[in-house]
Amino acid sequence: MNKKDFDAKLKSLGISRQDFCDMTGLAYSSVANWKDESKPIPIWVDSWLENYAKAKTLDDVAKALEP
């Protein structure tokens, strides 16, 4: 995942970098310093975002099914 993909994924999920940092416990400065070559985005971030998207979808479905 590169920085452009990361930012696009955050936008599609409706969360900001600060939201991501708050949820993951990372310092904002660490995330802001991620670069494509010199300081790559950790490999776990992509799967974390995918799992967040799935959880958000399940929450939306559960809310839609509430009486």
N, CA, C and O atoms as a CHARMM CRD file, in Angstrom:
* protein
*
  268
    1    1 MET  N      0.84900  -1.17000   0.00000 PROA 1      0.00000
    2    1 MET  CA     0.00000   0.00000   0.00000 PROA 1      0.00000
    3    1 MET  C      0.89600   1.23600   0.00000 PROA 1      0.00000
    4    1 MET  O      1.86600   1.32200   0.75300 PROA 1      0.00000
    5    2 ASN  N      0.55000   2.18100  -0.85400 PROA 2      0.00000
    6    2 ASN  CA     1.30300   3.43300  -0.84600 PROA 2      0.00000
    7    2 ASN  C      0.46300   4.52300  -0.16900 PROA 2      0.00000
    8    2 ASN  O     -0.69700   4.30100   0.17800 PROA 2      0.00000
    9    3 LYS  N      1.06100   5.69000   0.00900 PROA 3      0.00000
   10    3 LYS  CA     0.41000   6.75800   0.75800 PROA 3      0.00000
   11    3 LYS  C     -0.87200   7.22800   0.06500 PROA 3      0.00000
   12    3 LYS  O     -1.85900   7.54400   0.72900 PROA 3      0.00000
   13    4 LYS  N     -0.85500   7.27300  -1.25700 PROA 4      0.00000
   14    4 LYS  CA    -2.04200   7.68900  -2.00500 PROA 4      0.00000
   15    4 LYS  C     -3.19500   6.70500  -1.78300 PROA 4      0.00000
   16    4 LYS  O     -4.33600   7.11500  -1.57400 PROA 4      0.00000
   17    5 ASP  N     -2.88800   5.40800  -1.83100 PROA 5      0.00000
   18    5 ASP  CA    -3.90700   4.38100  -1.58200 PROA 5      0.00000
   19    5 ASP  C     -4.43000   4.45900  -0.14700 PROA 5      0.00000
   20    5 ASP  O     -5.62600   4.30500   0.10000 PROA 5      0.00000
   21    6 PHE  N     -3.52600   4.69800   0.77900 PROA 6      0.00000
   22    6 PHE  CA    -3.90100   4.81700   2.19300 PROA 6      0.00000
   23    6 PHE  C     -4.88700   5.96000   2.38700 PROA 6      0.00000
   24    6 PHE  O     -5.93600   5.78600   3.00800 PROA 6      0.00000
   25    7 ASP  N     -4.54600   7.13200   1.85400 PROA 7      0.00000
   26    7 ASP  CA    -5.42500   8.28600   2.00000 PROA 7      0.00000
   27    7 ASP  C     -6.77300   8.05500   1.31400 PROA 7      0.00000
   28    7 ASP  O     -7.81300   8.45500   1.83600 PROA 7      0.00000
   29    8 ALA  N     -6.75500   7.40700   0.13800 PROA 8      0.00000
   30    8 ALA  CA    -7.99500   7.11500  -0.57700 PROA 8      0.00000
   31    8 ALA  C     -8.87500   6.14800   0.22100 PROA 8      0.00000
   32    8 ALA  O    -10.09500   6.30600   0.27200 PROA 8      0.00000
   33    9 LYS  N     -8.24900   5.15700   0.83800 PROA 9      0.00000
   34    9 LYS  CA    -8.99800   4.17700   1.63000 PROA 9      0.00000
   35    9 LYS  C     -9.62900   4.84600   2.85100 PROA 9      0.00000
   36    9 LYS  O    -10.78800   4.59200   3.17900 PROA 9      0.00000
   37   10 LEU  N     -8.85600   5.70300   3.52100 PROA 10     0.00000
   38   10 LEU  CA    -9.40800   6.44000   4.66400 PROA 10     0.00000
   39   10 LEU  C    -10.61700   7.25900   4.22700 PROA 10     0.00000
   40   10 LEU  O    -11.64800   7.26300   4.89900 PROA 10     0.00000
   41   11 LYS  N    -10.48600   7.94500   3.10900 PROA 11     0.00000
   42   11 LYS  CA   -11.57600   8.78600   2.61100 PROA 11     0.00000
   43   11 LYS  C    -12.81000   7.94300   2.30100 PROA 11     0.00000
   44   11 LYS  O    -13.93100   8.33600   2.62600 PROA 11     0.00000
   45   12 SER  N    -12.60700   6.79100   1.67600 PROA 12     0.00000
   46   12 SER  CA   -13.74200   5.93700   1.32400 PROA 12     0.00000
   47   12 SER  C    -14.44200   5.39200   2.56800 PROA 12     0.00000
   48   12 SER  O    -15.63900   5.10600   2.53600 PROA 12     0.00000
   49   13 LEU  N    -13.69500   5.24800   3.65600 PROA 13     0.00000
   50   13 LEU  CA   -14.26400   4.76300   4.91300 PROA 13     0.00000
   51   13 LEU  C    -14.84900   5.89100   5.76500 PROA 13     0.00000
   52   13 LEU  O    -15.49800   5.64100   6.78000 PROA 13     0.00000
   53   14 GLY  N    -14.61100   7.12900   5.34100 PROA 14     0.00000
   54   14 GLY  CA   -15.13300   8.26400   6.08400 PROA 14     0.00000
   55   14 GLY  C    -14.40100   8.55900   7.37100 PROA 14     0.00000
   56   14 GLY  O    -14.98200   9.08300   8.32200 PROA 14     0.00000
   57   15 ILE  N    -13.10700   8.21700   7.40200 PROA 15     0.00000
   58   15 ILE  CA   -12.31100   8.51900   8.59700 PROA 15     0.00000
   59   15 ILE  C    -11.09700   9.35700   8.20600 PROA 15     0.00000
   60   15 ILE  O    -10.60500   9.27700   7.08000 PROA 15     0.00000
   61   16 SER  N    -10.63600  10.14300   9.13500 PROA 16     0.00000
   62   16 SER  CA    -9.46500  10.98400   8.91300 PROA 16     0.00000
   63   16 SER  C     -8.21200  10.26300   9.41000 PROA 16     0.00000
   64   16 SER  O     -8.28600   9.21300  10.04700 PROA 16     0.00000
   65   17 ARG  N     -7.08500  10.84800   9.10400 PROA 17     0.00000
   66   17 ARG  CA    -5.84000  10.29200   9.65500 PROA 17     0.00000
   67   17 ARG  C     -5.87100  10.33000  11.17900 PROA 17     0.00000
   68   17 ARG  O     -5.41200   9.39900  11.84100 PROA 17     0.00000
   69   18 GLN  N     -6.41800  11.42200  11.73000 PROA 18     0.00000
   70   18 GLN  CA    -6.49100  11.52400  13.18900 PROA 18     0.00000
   71   18 GLN  C     -7.39300  10.44300  13.76300 PROA 18     0.00000
   72   18 GLN  O     -7.07800   9.86400  14.80300 PROA 18     0.00000
   73   19 ASP  N     -8.52000  10.16100  13.09400 PROA 19     0.00000
   74   19 ASP  CA    -9.39500   9.07200  13.54000 PROA 19     0.00000
   75   19 ASP  C     -8.63300   7.75000  13.53700 PROA 19     0.00000
   76   19 ASP  O     -8.71000   6.97700  14.49300 PROA 19     0.00000
   77   20 PHE  N     -7.90000   7.49800  12.45900 PROA 20     0.00000
   78   20 PHE  CA    -7.10800   6.26700  12.35000 PROA 20     0.00000
   79   20 PHE  C     -6.10900   6.17600  13.50300 PROA 20     0.00000
   80   20 PHE  O     -5.95900   5.12400  14.12400 PROA 20     0.00000
   81   21 CYS  N     -5.43300   7.28300  13.77900 PROA 21     0.00000
   82   21 CYS  CA    -4.45200   7.30500  14.87600 PROA 21     0.00000
   83   21 CYS  C     -5.12200   7.04300  16.21900 PROA 21     0.00000
   84   21 CYS  O     -4.59700   6.29600  17.04600 PROA 21     0.00000
   85   22 ASP  N     -6.27300   7.65300  16.43200 PROA 22     0.00000
   86   22 ASP  CA    -6.99600   7.45200  17.68700 PROA 22     0.00000
   87   22 ASP  C     -7.40400   5.99100  17.86200 PROA 22     0.00000
   88   22 ASP  O     -7.32600   5.44600  18.96300 PROA 22     0.00000
   89   23 MET  N     -7.83700   5.36300  16.77600 PROA 23     0.00000
   90   23 MET  CA    -8.29000   3.97100  16.85600 PROA 23     0.00000
   91   23 MET  C     -7.14400   2.98000  17.00600 PROA 23     0.00000
   92   23 MET  O     -7.30300   1.93800  17.64100 PROA 23     0.00000
   93   24 THR  N     -5.99700   3.29800  16.42800 PROA 24     0.00000
   94   24 THR  CA    -4.87500   2.36000  16.44900 PROA 24     0.00000
   95   24 THR  C     -3.84200   2.67500  17.52900 PROA 24     0.00000
   96   24 THR  O     -2.97400   1.85200  17.81700 PROA 24     0.00000
   97   25 GLY  N     -3.93300   3.84900  18.11900 PROA 25     0.00000
   98   25 GLY  CA    -2.97600   4.22400  19.14700 PROA 25     0.00000
   99   25 GLY  C     -1.64600   4.72900  18.60500 PROA 25     0.00000
  100   25 GLY  O     -0.68000   4.87900  19.35200 PROA 25     0.00000
  101   26 LEU  N     -1.60200   4.99000  17.30100 PROA 26     0.00000
  102   26 LEU  CA    -0.37700   5.51300  16.70400 PROA 26     0.00000
  103   26 LEU  C     -0.31400   7.02600  16.85800 PROA 26     0.00000
  104   26 LEU  O     -1.34000   7.70600  16.88900 PROA 26     0.00000
  105   27 ALA  N      0.89200   7.53200  16.95200 PROA 27     0.00000
  106   27 ALA  CA     1.07800   8.98000  16.97500 PROA 27     0.00000
  107   27 ALA  C      0.81900   9.53100  15.57300 PROA 27     0.00000
  108   27 ALA  O      1.21900   8.93100  14.57600 PROA 27     0.00000
  109   28 TYR  N      0.14500  10.68100  15.51000 PROA 28     0.00000
  110   28 TYR  CA    -0.15900  11.28000  14.21900 PROA 28     0.00000
  111   28 TYR  C      1.11900  11.54600  13.42900 PROA 28     0.00000
  112   28 TYR  O      1.14800  11.38300  12.20900 PROA 28     0.00000
  113   29 SER  N      2.16300  11.95100  14.12500 PROA 29     0.00000
  114   29 SER  CA     3.42400  12.24300  13.43900 PROA 29     0.00000
  115   29 SER  C      3.99600  11.00400  12.75500 PROA 29     0.00000
  116   29 SER  O      4.62500  11.11700  11.70300 PROA 29     0.00000
  117   30 SER  N      3.78900   9.83800  13.33300 PROA 30     0.00000
  118   30 SER  CA     4.26300   8.59500  12.70800 PROA 30     0.00000
  119   30 SER  C      3.53900   8.35100  11.39500 PROA 30     0.00000
  120   30 SER  O      4.16300   8.02600  10.38400 PROA 30     0.00000
  121   31 VAL  N      2.22900   8.50600  11.41400 PROA 31     0.00000
  122   31 VAL  CA     1.43700   8.28600  10.20500 PROA 31     0.00000
  123   31 VAL  C      1.76000   9.33700   9.15300 PROA 31     0.00000
  124   31 VAL  O      1.85900   9.01700   7.96900 PROA 31     0.00000
  125   32 ALA  N      1.92500  10.57500   9.57000 PROA 32     0.00000
  126   32 ALA  CA     2.24200  11.65100   8.63000 PROA 32     0.00000
  127   32 ALA  C      3.61300  11.45100   7.97800 PROA 32     0.00000
  128   32 ALA  O      3.85200  11.92600   6.86800 PROA 32     0.00000
  129   33 ASN  N      4.49700  10.75700   8.66200 PROA 33     0.00000
  130   33 ASN  CA     5.84400  10.53600   8.13700 PROA 33     0.00000
  131   33 ASN  C      5.96200   9.31700   7.23100 PROA 33     0.00000
  132   33 ASN  O      7.02500   9.08200   6.65500 PROA 33     0.00000
  133   34 TRP  N      4.89700   8.54200   7.09500 PROA 34     0.00000
  134   34 TRP  CA     4.96900   7.38400   6.21000 PROA 34     0.00000
  135   34 TRP  C      5.21900   7.84900   4.78600 PROA 34     0.00000
  136   34 TRP  O      4.49200   8.68900   4.25400 PROA 34     0.00000
  137   35 LYS  N      6.23800   7.30100   4.18800 PROA 35     0.00000
  138   35 LYS  CA     6.57400   7.58700   2.79500 PROA 35     0.00000
  139   35 LYS  C      6.60000   6.26700   2.05300 PROA 35     0.00000
  140   35 LYS  O      6.71100   5.20300   2.66300 PROA 35     0.00000
  141   36 ASP  N      6.49800   6.33700   0.75700 PROA 36     0.00000
  142   36 ASP  CA     6.43500   5.12100  -0.03800 PROA 36     0.00000
  143   36 ASP  C      7.74500   4.32500  -0.02400 PROA 36     0.00000
  144   36 ASP  O      7.71600   3.09600  -0.09300 PROA 36     0.00000
  145   37 GLU  N      8.87000   4.99600   0.06100 PROA 37     0.00000
  146   37 GLU  CA    10.14100   4.27400   0.01300 PROA 37     0.00000
  147   37 GLU  C     10.94500   4.39900   1.30500 PROA 37     0.00000
  148   37 GLU  O     11.37800   3.39200   1.86600 PROA 37     0.00000
  149   38 SER  N     11.14500   5.61700   1.77500 PROA 38     0.00000
  150   38 SER  CA    12.02400   5.81200   2.92500 PROA 38     0.00000
  151   38 SER  C     11.42100   5.31600   4.23800 PROA 38     0.00000
  152   38 SER  O     12.14200   4.81500   5.10100 PROA 38     0.00000
  153   39 LYS  N     10.13600   5.44900   4.38900 PROA 39     0.00000
  154   39 LYS  CA     9.45800   4.96800   5.60300 PROA 39     0.00000
  155   39 LYS  C      8.11300   4.39000   5.16500 PROA 39     0.00000
  156   39 LYS  O      7.10100   5.09000   5.18400 PROA 39     0.00000
  157   40 PRO  N      8.10100   3.12100   4.77400 PROA 40     0.00000
  158   40 PRO  CA     6.88500   2.53100   4.20700 PROA 40     0.00000
  159   40 PRO  C      5.76500   2.37400   5.22500 PROA 40     0.00000
  160   40 PRO  O      5.98800   2.32600   6.43400 PROA 40     0.00000
  161   41 ILE  N      4.57500   2.29600   4.69700 PROA 41     0.00000
  162   41 ILE  CA     3.40300   2.02800   5.52200 PROA 41     0.00000
  163   41 ILE  C      3.50000   0.57800   5.98900 PROA 41     0.00000
  164   41 ILE  O      3.72600  -0.31500   5.17100 PROA 41     0.00000
  165   42 PRO  N      3.33600   0.32900   7.27500 PROA 42     0.00000
  166   42 PRO  CA     3.43800  -1.04700   7.78500 PROA 42     0.00000
  167   42 PRO  C      2.45400  -1.98800   7.08500 PROA 42     0.00000
  168   42 PRO  O      1.35500  -1.59200   6.69800 PROA 42     0.00000
  169   43 ILE  N      2.87100  -3.21400   6.94000 PROA 43     0.00000
  170   43 ILE  CA     2.08100  -4.19700   6.19700 PROA 43     0.00000
  171   43 ILE  C      0.71700  -4.47200   6.83000 PROA 43     0.00000
  172   43 ILE  O     -0.22600  -4.81500   6.11700 PROA 43     0.00000
  173   44 TRP  N      0.59300  -4.33100   8.13200 PROA 44     0.00000
  174   44 TRP  CA    -0.66000  -4.63500   8.81800 PROA 44     0.00000
  175   44 TRP  C     -1.75300  -3.60500   8.55700 PROA 44     0.00000
  176   44 TRP  O     -2.92700  -3.88100   8.80300 PROA 44     0.00000
  177   45 VAL  N     -1.39000  -2.42700   8.06700 PROA 45     0.00000
  178   45 VAL  CA    -2.36500  -1.34900   7.89500 PROA 45     0.00000
  179   45 VAL  C     -3.43900  -1.72400   6.88100 PROA 45     0.00000
  180   45 VAL  O     -4.61800  -1.44900   7.10300 PROA 45     0.00000
  181   46 ASP  N     -3.05400  -2.34300   5.78100 PROA 46     0.00000
  182   46 ASP  CA    -4.02800  -2.70800   4.75500 PROA 46     0.00000
  183   46 ASP  C     -5.07900  -3.66800   5.30700 PROA 46     0.00000
  184   46 ASP  O     -6.27400  -3.47600   5.08200 PROA 46     0.00000
  185   47 SER  N     -4.64300  -4.69500   6.02700 PROA 47     0.00000
  186   47 SER  CA    -5.60600  -5.65000   6.57900 PROA 47     0.00000
  187   47 SER  C     -6.44300  -5.00600   7.68600 PROA 47     0.00000
  188   47 SER  O     -7.61700  -5.34100   7.84300 PROA 47     0.00000
  189   48 TRP  N     -5.86100  -4.09800   8.44500 PROA 48     0.00000
  190   48 TRP  CA    -6.61800  -3.40100   9.48000 PROA 48     0.00000
  191   48 TRP  C     -7.75200  -2.60400   8.84500 PROA 48     0.00000
  192   48 TRP  O     -8.88500  -2.63200   9.32700 PROA 48     0.00000
  193   49 LEU  N     -7.44400  -1.89300   7.76200 PROA 49     0.00000
  194   49 LEU  CA    -8.46400  -1.10100   7.07300 PROA 49     0.00000
  195   49 LEU  C     -9.55000  -1.98800   6.46500 PROA 49     0.00000
  196   49 LEU  O    -10.72900  -1.63400   6.48900 PROA 49     0.00000
  197   50 GLU  N     -9.15500  -3.12800   5.92400 PROA 50     0.00000
  198   50 GLU  CA   -10.13900  -4.06600   5.36700 PROA 50     0.00000
  199   50 GLU  C    -11.06600  -4.57700   6.46800 PROA 50     0.00000
  200   50 GLU  O    -12.28000  -4.64800   6.27400 PROA 50     0.00000
  201   51 ASN  N    -10.50600  -4.92800   7.60900 PROA 51     0.00000
  202   51 ASN  CA   -11.31900  -5.39800   8.73500 PROA 51     0.00000
  203   51 ASN  C    -12.21500  -4.29400   9.28200 PROA 51     0.00000
  204   51 ASN  O    -13.34700  -4.56100   9.68600 PROA 51     0.00000
  205   52 TYR  N    -11.73000  -3.07500   9.30000 PROA 52     0.00000
  206   52 TYR  CA   -12.54200  -1.94100   9.73200 PROA 52     0.00000
  207   52 TYR  C    -13.73300  -1.77100   8.78700 PROA 52     0.00000
  208   52 TYR  O    -14.85800  -1.54700   9.23300 PROA 52     0.00000
  209   53 ALA  N    -13.47900  -1.87800   7.48400 PROA 53     0.00000
  210   53 ALA  CA   -14.54600  -1.74300   6.48900 PROA 53     0.00000
  211   53 ALA  C    -15.60000  -2.83100   6.68700 PROA 53     0.00000
  212   53 ALA  O    -16.79800  -2.55300   6.61700 PROA 53     0.00000
  213   54 LYS  N    -15.16800  -4.05500   6.92900 PROA 54     0.00000
  214   54 LYS  CA   -16.11200  -5.15600   7.15400 PROA 54     0.00000
  215   54 LYS  C    -16.92900  -4.92700   8.42500 PROA 54     0.00000
  216   54 LYS  O    -18.14100  -5.14700   8.43400 PROA 54     0.00000
  217   55 ALA  N    -16.27800  -4.49200   9.48200 PROA 55     0.00000
  218   55 ALA  CA   -16.97900  -4.23500  10.73900 PROA 55     0.00000
  219   55 ALA  C    -17.99500  -3.10600  10.57100 PROA 55     0.00000
  220   55 ALA  O    -19.09800  -3.16600  11.11500 PROA 55     0.00000
  221   56 LYS  N    -17.61500  -2.08500   9.82100 PROA 56     0.00000
  222   56 LYS  CA   -18.52400  -0.96400   9.58100 PROA 56     0.00000
  223   56 LYS  C    -19.74500  -1.44200   8.80100 PROA 56     0.00000
  224   56 LYS  O    -20.87000  -1.04900   9.10900 PROA 56     0.00000
  225   57 THR  N    -19.53300  -2.27800   7.80400 PROA 57     0.00000
  226   57 THR  CA   -20.64300  -2.82700   7.02000 PROA 57     0.00000
  227   57 THR  C    -21.56700  -3.65500   7.90200 PROA 57     0.00000
  228   57 THR  O    -22.78900  -3.53000   7.81600 PROA 57     0.00000
  229   58 LEU  N    -20.99000  -4.49800   8.74600 PROA 58     0.00000
  230   58 LEU  CA   -21.81000  -5.31500   9.64300 PROA 58     0.00000
  231   58 LEU  C    -22.60200  -4.45500  10.62000 PROA 58     0.00000
  232   58 LEU  O    -23.75900  -4.75500  10.91700 PROA 58     0.00000
  233   59 ASP  N    -21.99000  -3.39700  11.11600 PROA 59     0.00000
  234   59 ASP  CA   -22.70700  -2.48400  12.00600 PROA 59     0.00000
  235   59 ASP  C    -23.87700  -1.82500  11.28100 PROA 59     0.00000
  236   59 ASP  O    -24.96000  -1.67800  11.84800 PROA 59     0.00000
  237   60 ASP  N    -23.65700  -1.43200  10.03300 PROA 60     0.00000
  238   60 ASP  CA   -24.72300  -0.80600   9.24500 PROA 60     0.00000
  239   60 ASP  C    -25.87600  -1.78000   9.01300 PROA 60     0.00000
  240   60 ASP  O    -27.04200  -1.39500   9.10400 PROA 60     0.00000
  241   61 VAL  N    -25.55400  -3.03600   8.71400 PROA 61     0.00000
  242   61 VAL  CA   -26.57900  -4.06100   8.50100 PROA 61     0.00000
  243   61 VAL  C    -27.35100  -4.31100   9.79500 PROA 61     0.00000
  244   61 VAL  O    -28.57800  -4.41000   9.77800 PROA 61     0.00000
  245   62 ALA  N    -26.64700  -4.41100  10.89800 PROA 62     0.00000
  246   62 ALA  CA   -27.30100  -4.64700  12.18500 PROA 62     0.00000
  247   62 ALA  C    -28.25800  -3.51700  12.53100 PROA 62     0.00000
  248   62 ALA  O    -29.35400  -3.76100  13.03400 PROA 62     0.00000
  249   63 LYS  N    -27.84400  -2.27300  12.26100 PROA 63     0.00000
  250   63 LYS  CA   -28.71100  -1.12600  12.54400 PROA 63     0.00000
  251   63 LYS  C    -29.94800  -1.15500  11.64600 PROA 63     0.00000
  252   63 LYS  O    -31.04300  -0.79800  12.08200 PROA 63     0.00000
  253   64 ALA  N    -29.77500  -1.57700  10.40100 PROA 64     0.00000
  254   64 ALA  CA   -30.90100  -1.63900   9.46500 PROA 64     0.00000
  255   64 ALA  C    -31.90800  -2.72000   9.86900 PROA 64     0.00000
  256   64 ALA  O    -33.09400  -2.61800   9.55400 PROA 64     0.00000
  257   65 LEU  N    -31.44100  -3.73300  10.55300 PROA 65     0.00000
  258   65 LEU  CA   -32.31600  -4.84700  10.95400 PROA 65     0.00000
  259   65 LEU  C    -32.99500  -4.61900  12.30400 PROA 65     0.00000
  260   65 LEU  O    -33.87400  -5.38800  12.69400 PROA 65     0.00000
  261   66 GLU  N    -32.59500  -3.57300  13.01400 PROA 66     0.00000
  262   66 GLU  CA   -33.20400  -3.30300  14.31500 PROA 66     0.00000
  263   66 GLU  C    -34.66600  -2.90000  14.12100 PROA 66     0.00000
  264   66 GLU  O    -35.01000  -2.19400  13.17400 PROA 66     0.00000
  265   67 PRO  N    -35.50400  -3.35400  15.02200 PROA 67     0.00000
  266   67 PRO  CA   -36.94000  -3.00800  14.90000 PROA 67     0.00000
  267   67 PRO  C    -37.21700  -1.55100  15.17300 PROA 67     0.00000
  268   67 PRO  O    -38.36800  -1.11900  15.10800 PROA 67     0.00000
